[in-house]
Amino acid sequence: MSDTAAETEKEPAERSVDETAEQVPVEAAQLSREQRFERRAAAWKAAQRVLWRPSYQQTVRERLAWLNDAAEGVYDLGRRVDMYGDGIVEALEGRVAELLGKEAAAFFPTGTMAQQVALRCWAGHTGNPAVAVHALSHPEVHERHAFSQVSGLRPVRVTDEPRLPTAEEIRDFAEPFGALMLELPLRDAGFVLPSWEELSEAVEAARERDAVVHFDGARLWECTTHFGRPLEEIADLADSVYVSFYKSLDGLGGAAIAGPKTLIDEAKTWRHRYGGMVLQQFPTALAALIGLERELPRLPEYVAHARVVATALREGFAEAGIPWARVHPEDPHTHQFQVWLPYDPDTLTVAGLRQTEETKTGLFAQSWLRAGPGVAFTEVTVAEPGLQWTAEDVKAAVRDFVERLTDGASG
């Protein structure tokens, strides 16, 4: 951007949330991706009733205030800051190992790095770099082929069905693999989980093939309700487990892998080699400890209420006369699920934006994604703000959303 342009008008990326909300007309469907994000963030921030408030929509000042206010009592703030993984980072690692019932844990700045390191270590132990994965698993869909491009691993796809691999598929897979990675829940299939029996049988099938089992547990924290078992018992099925500190715990970022001490010691060596030995990580580690203290105990409550919200959404769209609508899964396995509607993403985005701005009520915080001609879907998260909603509140919001949706479609 030229100096002259900079003096007269800011680019969308440089505008504050409030400025974008004032300057972009709500009727304009042809907004850039950046403008839509800023516009939706502004509307969501001003809304009085939402199902979830994404932390990434907050300002730096707000996040710093949250960290400062919530930190007291979670960790001794009188201790010195961490240096290359000691202090508060070690305290977090110990807490994770305890929660998951593993010998040790290692903190990583990202989950992408953490899982590559864990599976690279297992490949060295088994002598086989092949990792059996689901075609919709996070490394296959969202990590730019990092396994093969960075770590010398060879992902092999057990299935592309919108569910976790079955024991039969694992047992009958046509080529050997050193590790089986199971994503719990499988986010891109709708945050779905198998039954406890199905999971146990899948793990046993991998053991029969002399493969190790690794859980991609980015969202493992909220799986206890579906399985009806504590975290420690779930994690005990796997040789190693990866967990995230921000996807469910509202942290600033960061991840950990937990498993045998021999694996974790080796993983810390590779963490250094991969560039994960950061001088100070106390803000991220502190936020993770806050999440374990505050959010982890509430996740079963969120999961239970997500089922109330999902049912009300499904019934609300049917009552509003939408010819085809899907909530998937119908009975959510976690506190997150998908909603599918027979409209294009632009129409849905504008209708949701208008509703949030005009009524201060928001149903859909996430983007709408095209799933085919005239069909789009979005992800719904139910967290603390959503607990205030009754089923009738949800249905009323659906009716209001559909009125704007059909007005926009007919116009």
C-alpha positions in Angstrom: 0.0 0.0 0.0 1.3 3.4 -0.9 2.0 6.1 1.7 -0.8 8.2 0.2 -3.3 5.3 0.6 -2.1 4.7 4.1 -2.9 8.2 5.1 -6.4 8.1 3.7 -7.7 4.6 4.4 -6.4 1.5 6.3 -6.4 -1.9 4.5 -8.9 -4.4 6.0 -6.1 -6.3 7.7 -5.1 -3.2 9.6 -8.5 -2.0 10.7 -9.7 -2.6 14.2 -12.8 -4.8 14.6 -15.0 -1.8 15.4 -13.8 0.1 12.4 -14.5 -2.8 10.0 -18.0 -3.2 11.5 -18.8 0.5 10.8 -17.3 0.7 7.3 -18.5 -2.5 5.5 -22.2 -2.6 4.6 -24.0 -5.6 6.0 -25.8 -6.3 2.7 -22.5 -6.8 0.9 -22.1 -10.5 0.2 -18.9 -9.9 -1.7 -16.7 -9.3 1.3 -13.1 -10.5 1.4 -12.2 -13.3 3.7 -10.3 -10.9 5.9 -13.4 -8.5 6.1 -15.7 -11.4 6.9 -13.6 -12.6 9.7 -13.3 -9.1 11.2 -16.9 -8.3 10.7 -18.0 -11.6 12.3 -15.6 -11.1 15.2 -17.0 -7.6 15.8 -20.6 -8.8 15.7 -19.8 -11.8 18.0 -18.0 -9.6 20.5 -21.0 -7.2 20.7 -23.5 -10.1 21.0 -25.1 -10.7 24.3 -26.1 -14.3 23.7 -23.8 -16.8 22.0 -23.0 -20.5 22.4 -19.2 -20.0 22.6 -16.8 -17.1 22.6 -13.6 -17.9 20.6 -10.6 -16.5 22.4 -8.9 -15.7 19.1 -11.5 -12.9 18.6 -10.3 -11.1 21.7 -7.8 -8.3 21.8 -4.2 -8.6 23.1 -5.2 -6.5 26.1 -8.1 -8.8 26.9 -6.1 -12.0 26.7 -3.4 -10.5 28.9 -5.9 -9.5 31.4 -7.4 -13.0 31.4 -4.0 -14.6 31.9 -3.2 -12.2 34.8 -6.6 -12.6 36.5 -6.8 -16.4 36.3 -3.2 -17.2 37.1 -3.3 -16.6 40.9 -3.4 -20.0 42.7 -2.7 -22.1 39.6 1.1 -21.8 40.0 3.5 -20.0 42.3 3.9 -16.7 40.5 6.8 -15.8 42.8 9.0 -18.4 41.2 11.4 -17.3 38.4 10.4 -17.7 34.8 11.2 -20.9 32.9 14.4 -21.4 30.8 14.5 -23.9 28.1 11.7 -26.1 29.5 12.3 -26.1 33.2 10.2 -24.6 36.0 6.6 -24.1 35.1 7.0 -26.2 31.9 8.1 -29.2 33.9 5.2 -28.6 36.3 2.8 -28.7 33.4 4.4 -31.9 32.1 4.1 -33.6 35.4 0.4 -32.6 35.6 -0.3 -34.0 32.2 1.5 -37.3 32.9 -0.6 -37.6 36.1 -3.9 -36.9 34.4 -3.2 -39.4 31.6 -1.7 -42.1 33.8 1.6 -42.1 31.9 5.2 -42.2 33.1 6.2 -38.9 31.7 5.1 -36.1 29.3 6.9 -33.5 27.2 5.6 -30.0 26.3 5.8 -28.8 22.7 5.0 -25.5 21.2 2.7 -27.1 18.6 0.8 -30.3 18.1 2.2 -30.7 14.6 5.7 -30.9 16.0 4.6 -33.1 18.9 3.0 -35.8 16.9 5.8 -35.9 14.3 8.3 -36.4 17.1 6.3 -39.1 18.9 5.8 -41.1 15.7 9.3 -40.6 14.5 10.6 -42.0 17.8 8.2 -45.0 17.4 9.4 -45.6 13.9 12.9 -45.9 15.2 11.7 -48.4 17.8 9.7 -50.5 15.4 11.9 -50.2 12.4 8.9 -49.3 10.2 8.2 -45.6 9.2 4.7 -46.4 8.0 1.9 -44.9 10.1 -1.6 -46.1 9.6 -4.0 -43.1 9.7 -7.5 -42.1 8.7 -7.8 -40.2 5.4 -9.5 -37.4 7.3 -6.9 -37.3 10.1 -5.4 -33.9 11.0 -1.9 -34.6 9.6 -3.4 -35.8 6.3 -5.8 -32.8 5.9 -4.3 -29.8 7.7 -0.5 -30.2 8.0 0.8 -29.9 4.4 2.1 -33.5 4.4 4.5 -32.8 7.3 4.9 -36.5 8.2 6.4 -37.3 4.8 8.0 -34.0 4.0 9.7 -33.3 7.3 9.9 -36.5 9.4 10.5 -39.3 6.9 7.3 -41.0 7.9 5.0 -42.7 5.4 1.3 -42.3 6.1 -0.9 -45.1 4.8 -4.7 -44.6 4.8 -6.7 -47.3 6.5 -10.1 -45.9 5.5 -11.8 -42.8 4.3 -15.2 -43.6 5.8 -16.6 -40.8 8.1 -15.8 -42.8 11.3 -12.8 -44.3 13.0 -11.2 -47.4 11.5 -12.7 -50.7 12.5 -10.7 -53.6 14.0 -11.4 -55.6 10.8 -10.0 -52.8 8.6 -6.9 -52.6 10.8 -6.4 -56.3 10.9 -6.9 -56.8 7.2 -4.9 -53.8 6.0 -2.8 -54.9 3.0 0.6 -53.6 4.1 2.6 -53.6 7.4 2.8 -50.5 9.5 4.8 -49.6 12.6 2.2 -47.4 14.3 -1.5 -46.9 14.3 -2.7 -43.3 14.9 -6.3 -42.8 16.0 -7.7 -39.3 16.2 -10.1 -39.0 19.1 -12.5 -37.5 18.2 -12.2 -37.5 14.4 -12.8 -33.8 13.9 -13.3 -33.6 10.1 -15.9 -36.4 10.2 -17.9 -34.4 12.7 -16.0 -34.9 16.0 -17.1 -38.5 16.0 -15.9 -41.3 18.4 -16.2 -45.0 18.3 -17.8 -47.0 21.1 -15.5 -48.1 23.9 -15.8 -51.7 22.7 -14.9 -50.6 19.1 -11.9 -48.6 20.3 -10.6 -51.4 22.4 -11.0 -53.9 19.5 -9.2 -51.5 17.1 -6.3 -51.2 19.5 -6.1 -54.9 20.0 -6.1 -55.4 16.2 -3.1 -53.2 15.9 -1.3 -55.1 18.8 -1.9 -58.3 16.9 0.1 -56.8 14.0 2.9 -55.8 16.5 2.2 -52.1 15.9 2.3 -49.4 18.6 -0.8 -47.3 19.1 -0.7 -43.5 19.3 -3.8 -41.4 20.1 -4.1 -38.0 18.4 -6.0 -36.6 21.4 -6.0 -33.0 20.6 -9.6 -33.0 21.9 -9.2 -36.1 24.2 -10.2 -34.0 27.2 -13.9 -34.0 26.3 -14.1 -37.7 25.4 -14.8 -39.0 28.9 -18.6 -38.5 28.7 -19.0 -40.5 25.5 -16.8 -43.4 26.7 -18.0 -43.2 30.3 -14.5 -43.6 31.5 -11.8 -41.4 33.1 -9.0 -39.9 31.1 -6.4 -42.3 32.6 -8.4 -45.3 31.5 -8.8 -44.0 27.9 -5.2 -43.1 27.6 -4.1 -46.5 29.0 -5.2 -48.1 25.7 -2.5 -46.3 23.8 1.3 -46.4 23.9 1.5 -42.6 23.6 -1.0 -39.8 23.6 -0.9 -36.2 22.2 -3.1 -33.5 23.8 -3.7 -29.9 23.0 -3.9 -27.0 25.4 -6.1 -24.7 23.4 -8.7 -26.6 21.4 -10.8 -27.4 24.5 -9.0 -25.7 27.3 -8.9 -22.2 26.0 -5.2 -21.9 26.2 -2.8 -19.7 24.2 -1.4 -22.7 22.3 1.0 -25.6 23.0 0.7 -29.3 23.2 2.2 -32.4 25.0 2.8 -36.0 24.3 2.7 -38.5 27.2 4.0 -42.1 27.3 6.9 -44.2 28.6 9.8 -42.3 30.1 12.2 -43.8 27.5 10.0 -42.4 24.7 9.6 -39.0 26.3 13.4 -38.7 27.0 14.0 -39.4 23.3 11.2 -37.0 22.3 12.8 -34.2 24.2 16.0 -34.7 22.2 14.1 -34.5 19.0 12.1 -31.5 20.3 15.4 -29.6 20.5 16.4 -30.7 17.0 13.0 -29.6 15.6 13.4 -26.1 17.1 11.1 -26.6 20.0 13.4 -25.6 22.8 12.1 -22.1 23.3 13.8 -19.9 25.9 10.6 -18.9 27.8 7.2 -20.4 27.4 5.6 -19.5 30.7 2.6 -17.6 29.2 1.6 -20.7 27.2 2.3 -23.1 30.0 0.5 -20.9 32.5 -2.5 -20.7 30.2 -2.5 -24.5 29.9 -2.5 -24.9 33.7 -5.4 -22.5 33.9 -7.3 -24.5 31.4 -6.7 -27.8 33.2 -7.9 -26.1 36.4 -10.9 -24.2 35.1 -12.1 -25.8 31.8 -11.3 -29.5 32.1 -13.7 -30.1 35.0 -16.5 -28.3 33.1 -16.2 -30.2 29.8 -18.7 -33.0 30.7 -21.2 -30.2 31.4 -20.6 -28.7 28.0 -20.9 -32.1 26.3 -24.2 -32.8 28.0 -25.7 -29.4 27.0 -24.4 -29.7 23.5 -26.8 -32.6 23.1 -29.6 -30.3 24.2 -28.6 -27.7 21.7 -28.1 -30.2 18.9 -31.6 -31.6 19.4 -33.1 -28.1 19.5 -31.3 -27.1 16.3 -32.5 -30.1 14.5 -36.1 -29.6 15.6 -35.9 -25.9 15.0 -34.9 -26.2 11.4 -37.6 -28.8 10.8 -40.2 -26.5 12.4 -39.0 -23.6 10.4 -39.6 -25.4 7.1 -36.0 -26.0 5.9 -36.5 -28.8 3.4 -33.2 -30.5 4.3 -31.0 -29.9 7.3 -28.6 -32.1 9.2 -27.1 -32.0 12.7 -24.2 -34.4 12.8 -23.9 -36.4 14.9 -27.5 -36.2 15.9 -26.4 -37.0 19.5 -23.0 -35.2 19.7 -20.1 -37.3 21.0 -18.4 -34.2 22.4 -19.3 -30.5 22.9 -18.7 -29.9 19.2 -20.7 -31.0 16.1 -21.6 -30.1 12.6 -24.6 -28.4 11.1 -25.4 -28.9 7.3 -27.8 -26.7 5.4 -29.0 -26.6 1.7 -27.6 -23.1 1.0 -24.3 -21.8 -0.3 -21.8 -20.5 2.2 -22.2 -16.8 1.3 -26.0 -16.8 1.9 -25.5 -18.5 5.3 -22.7 -16.2 6.3 -24.7 -13.0 5.5 -27.8 -14.3 7.3 -25.8 -15.2 10.4 -24.0 -11.9 10.3 -27.2 -9.9 10.1 -28.8 -11.9 12.9 -25.9 -11.4 15.2 -25.6 -7.7 14.5 -29.3 -6.9 14.6 -30.4 -9.1 17.5 -27.2 -9.5 19.5 -27.7 -13.3 19.4 -25.3 -15.6 17.5 -25.7 -19.2 16.6 -22.8 -19.9 14.4 -19.3 -18.6 15.3 -17.4 -20.5 12.7 -17.2 -20.1 8.9 -19.5 -22.0 6.6 -17.7 -24.3 4.2 -19.0 -25.5 0.8 -19.8 -29.3 0.9 -21.2 -29.5 -2.6 -23.5 -27.7 -5.0 -25.9 -25.7 -2.8 -24.8 -27.4 0.4 -22.6 -26.0 3.2 -21.7 -26.9 6.7 -20.3 -25.3 9.8 -19.0 -26.5 13.2 -20.8 -25.6 16.4 -19.1 -25.5 19.8 -21.1 -25.3 23.1 -19.1 -23.9 26.0 -19.8 -21.9 29.1 -21.9 -19.1 27.4 -24.1 -21.8 25.8 -25.1 -23.2 29.2 -27.5 -20.3 29.5 -29.5 -21.3 26.5 -32.7 -23.4 26.9 -34.0 -25.6 24.0 -36.6 -22.9 23.3 -34.0 -20.2 23.2 -32.2 -22.2 20.5 -35.4 -22.8 18.5 -36.3 -19.1 18.7 -32.8 -18.2 17.4 -33.2 -20.7 14.6 -36.5 -19.2 13.5 -34.9 -15.8 13.4 -31.9 -17.1 11.5 -34.2 -18.8 8.9 -36.2 -15.6 8.4 -33.1 -13.8 7.4 -31.9 -16.8 5.4 -35.0 -17.1 3.3 -35.2 -13.3 2.8 -31.7 -13.3 1.5 -32.2 -16.3 -0.7 -35.4 -14.9 -2.2 -33.8 -11.5 -2.7 
